[in-house]
Amino acid sequence: MRPSTVFIYGLGITLLAFLSRDFTSLLILSVINGSIGLYLGLRRGLKFFILLFFIGLIGVFINALLFANYGEPIIIFDGFVLREMFINSFVLVALRLFSI
């Protein structure tokens, strides 16, 4: 593929990921594009970037925990409560990152 084609494709996927607010559309977008990207990344030896993605998910988890942990309690540990908007925010941002 030509680099300009890949750039336009990446720009389009990024726009779709950030403009989409619906869970199902993000899920479809991330399953299709994320699985292709994961396959090509492993095939071309870009394991370091895949590792960086999973490290980035730790940051998304902490961010959602600190700034979006409100709503109805969903998971309760010993004095540690994960609430509805935490789960929602974490999943949506993780799907966006996986699709990009």
C-alpha positions in Angstrom: 0.0 0.0 0.0 1.0 3.6 -0.6 1.8 5.7 2.5 -0.8 8.3 1.5 -3.5 5.6 1.3 -2.6 4.3 4.7 -2.6 7.8 6.1 -6.1 8.6 4.8 -7.4 5.2 6.1 -5.9 5.9 9.5 -7.3 9.4 9.6 -10.7 8.1 8.7 -10.7 5.4 11.4 -9.5 8.0 13.9 -12.4 10.3 13.0 -14.9 7.5 13.2 -13.5 6.4 16.6 -13.7 9.9 18.2 -17.0 10.9 16.7 -18.8 7.7 17.6 -20.6 7.8 21.0 -22.5 4.5 20.7 -21.0 1.3 22.3 -22.1 -1.1 19.5 -20.6 1.0 16.7 -17.3 1.4 18.6 -17.3 -2.4 19.3 -17.8 -3.2 15.6 -15.1 -0.7 14.6 -12.6 -1.9 17.1 -13.2 -5.6 16.4 -12.7 -5.1 12.7 -9.9 -2.6 12.7 -8.2 -3.7 15.9 -8.0 -7.3 15.0 -6.4 -6.4 11.6 -4.0 -4.1 13.3 -3.1 -6.7 15.9 -2.5 -9.3 13.3 -0.4 -7.0 11.1 1.6 -5.7 14.1 2.5 -9.2 15.3 3.3 -10.3 11.7 5.6 -7.3 11.1 7.4 -7.6 14.5 5.9 -4.5 16.1 5.3 -6.3 19.5 6.7 -3.2 21.3 3.9 -1.0 20.1 1.3 -3.7 21.1 2.9 -3.7 24.6 2.7 0.1 24.7 -1.0 -0.2 23.9 -1.6 -2.4 27.0 0.5 -0.1 29.2 -1.6 2.7 27.9 -4.7 0.9 29.1 -3.3 1.0 32.6 -3.3 4.8 32.3 -6.8 4.8 31.0 -7.9 2.7 34.0 -6.3 5.1 36.5 -7.8 8.1 34.7 -11.3 6.6 34.7 -10.9 5.6 38.3 -10.0 9.1 39.4 -12.3 11.2 37.2 -15.3 9.1 36.2 -16.0 6.9 39.3 -19.5 7.9 40.0 -23.0 6.5 39.6 -24.4 3.2 40.9 -21.9 0.8 42.5 -21.1 -2.1 40.3 -18.1 -3.9 41.8 -17.3 -3.6 45.5 -14.0 -4.8 47.0 -12.8 -4.1 50.6 -13.6 -0.4 50.7 -12.9 0.0 47.0 -15.9 0.7 44.8 -16.1 0.7 41.0 -19.1 2.6 39.8 -21.2 2.6 36.6 -19.6 5.6 34.8 -16.1 4.2 35.6 -16.8 1.0 33.7 -18.6 2.9 30.9 -15.7 5.4 30.4 -13.0 2.8 30.6 -14.6 0.5 28.0 -15.4 3.3 25.6 -11.9 4.8 25.7 -10.3 1.4 25.5 -12.4 0.6 22.4 -11.4 3.9 20.8 -7.7 3.2 21.4 -8.0 -0.4 20.1 -9.7 0.7 16.9 -7.0 3.3 16.2 
